[in-house]
């Protein structure tokens, strides 16, 4: 069975998306600044998820338009992206940064 005929992941993604929306709806402003470990806050983790989700969505859109070259990132590139996401999240919470 290939991915195109097995679309069970769609329902799983929908359930996860609803869970995440419910979690976010229950957060107050203070909660977004809570630390989660390794320098991450709730806000930064949500930005992180949104960034990588949008990256995959963009790559899938490109793939649908035709052949797509491999888009692998090395560890240094991933680390720099994650650092940028943390910085953006911090600025969203406190524009003085």
C-alpha positions as a LaTeX table, in Angstrom:
\begin{tabular}{lrrr}
\hline
Residue & $x$ (\AA) & $y$ (\AA) & $z$ (\AA) \\
\hline
Unk1 & 0.00 & 0.00 & 0.00 \\
Unk2 & 1.50 & 3.35 & $-0.98$ \\
Unk3 & 1.07 & 6.75 & 0.64 \\
Unk4 & $-1.33$ & 7.95 & $-2.03$ \\
Unk5 & $-3.82$ & 5.13 & $-1.37$ \\
Unk6 & $-3.40$ & 5.08 & 2.42 \\
Unk7 & $-4.63$ & 8.42 & 3.65 \\
Unk8 & $-5.07$ & 7.42 & 7.31 \\
Unk9 & $-2.46$ & 10.04 & 8.18 \\
Unk10 & $-4.98$ & 12.77 & 7.26 \\
Unk11 & $-7.30$ & 11.83 & 10.12 \\
Unk12 & $-4.35$ & 11.51 & 12.52 \\
Unk13 & $-3.12$ & 14.97 & 11.49 \\
Unk14 & $-6.60$ & 16.43 & 11.96 \\
Unk15 & $-6.80$ & 14.99 & 15.49 \\
Unk16 & $-3.35$ & 16.36 & 16.35 \\
Unk17 & $-4.19$ & 19.77 & 14.89 \\
Unk18 & $-7.36$ & 19.95 & 17.00 \\
Unk19 & $-5.42$ & 18.95 & 20.12 \\
Unk20 & $-2.84$ & 21.66 & 19.46 \\
Unk21 & $-5.55$ & 24.27 & 18.81 \\
Unk22 & $-7.23$ & 23.29 & 22.09 \\
Unk23 & $-3.93$ & 23.59 & 23.95 \\
Unk24 & $-3.21$ & 27.00 & 22.46 \\
Unk25 & $-6.72$ & 28.27 & 23.19 \\
Unk26 & $-6.19$ & 27.48 & 26.86 \\
Unk27 & $-2.94$ & 29.44 & 27.15 \\
Unk28 & $-2.77$ & 32.92 & 28.63 \\
Unk29 & $-0.07$ & 35.48 & 27.79 \\
Unk30 & 2.12 & 34.34 & 30.68 \\
Unk31 & 1.97 & 30.72 & 29.53 \\
Unk32 & 3.59 & 31.53 & 26.17 \\
Unk33 & 6.72 & 32.65 & 28.03 \\
Unk34 & 7.05 & 29.51 & 30.15 \\
Unk35 & 10.35 & 27.72 & 29.73 \\
Unk36 & 10.27 & 24.15 & 28.41 \\
Unk37 & 13.97 & 23.30 & 28.64 \\
Unk38 & 17.03 & 23.70 & 26.42 \\
Unk39 & 16.31 & 27.42 & 26.02 \\
Unk40 & 12.88 & 26.87 & 24.50 \\
Unk41 & 9.68 & 28.61 & 25.60 \\
Unk42 & 6.13 & 27.59 & 24.74 \\
Unk43 & 6.04 & 30.46 & 22.24 \\
Unk44 & 9.32 & 29.38 & 20.61 \\
Unk45 & 8.14 & 25.77 & 20.36 \\
Unk46 & 4.94 & 26.86 & 18.64 \\
Unk47 & 6.94 & 29.03 & 16.23 \\
Unk48 & 9.24 & 26.06 & 15.63 \\
Unk49 & 6.30 & 23.82 & 14.75 \\
Unk50 & 4.80 & 26.47 & 12.47 \\
Unk51 & 8.09 & 27.07 & 10.65 \\
Unk52 & 8.79 & 23.41 & 9.89 \\
Unk53 & 5.15 & 22.79 & 8.98 \\
Unk54 & 5.26 & 25.67 & 6.49 \\
Unk55 & 8.60 & 24.48 & 5.08 \\
Unk56 & 7.15 & 21.04 & 4.37 \\
Unk57 & 4.02 & 22.60 & 2.89 \\
Unk58 & 6.14 & 24.76 & 0.60 \\
Unk59 & 8.26 & 21.80 & $-0.51$ \\
Unk60 & 5.14 & 19.75 & $-1.23$ \\
Unk61 & 3.77 & 22.59 & $-3.32$ \\
Unk62 & 7.00 & 22.73 & $-5.31$ \\
Unk63 & 6.98 & 18.94 & $-5.68$ \\
Unk64 & 3.45 & 19.03 & $-7.12$ \\
Unk65 & 4.69 & 21.45 & $-9.81$ \\
Unk66 & 7.41 & 19.11 & $-11.00$ \\
Unk67 & 10.67 & 17.44 & $-10.07$ \\
Unk68 & 12.20 & 18.64 & $-6.83$ \\
Unk69 & 15.86 & 18.43 & $-5.90$ \\
Unk70 & 16.59 & 16.94 & $-2.47$ \\
Unk71 & 16.28 & 19.62 & 0.21 \\
Unk72 & 18.38 & 18.18 & 2.99 \\
Unk73 & 19.71 & 20.50 & 5.65 \\
Unk74 & 22.87 & 19.82 & 7.59 \\
Unk75 & 23.02 & 20.08 & 11.38 \\
Unk76 & 24.50 & 23.59 & 11.31 \\
Unk77 & 21.69 & 24.85 & 9.08 \\
Unk78 & 19.04 & 23.28 & 11.32 \\
Unk79 & 20.69 & 24.80 & 14.41 \\
Unk80 & 20.77 & 28.26 & 12.80 \\
Unk81 & 17.09 & 27.98 & 11.82 \\
Unk82 & 16.15 & 26.90 & 15.35 \\
Unk83 & 18.13 & 29.82 & 16.81 \\
Unk84 & 16.31 & 32.21 & 14.48 \\
Unk85 & 12.94 & 30.75 & 15.49 \\
Unk86 & 13.79 & 31.27 & 19.18 \\
Unk87 & 14.79 & 34.86 & 18.44 \\
Unk88 & 11.59 & 35.58 & 16.50 \\
Unk89 & 9.48 & 34.06 & 19.28 \\
Unk90 & 11.25 & 36.21 & 21.87 \\
Unk91 & 10.66 & 39.35 & 19.80 \\
Unk92 & 6.97 & 38.48 & 19.40 \\
Unk93 & 6.63 & 38.30 & 23.15 \\
Unk94 & 8.73 & 41.40 & 23.87 \\
Unk95 & 9.19 & 43.88 & 20.99 \\
Unk96 & 12.00 & 45.64 & 22.93 \\
Unk97 & 14.33 & 42.67 & 22.19 \\
\hline
\end{tabular}
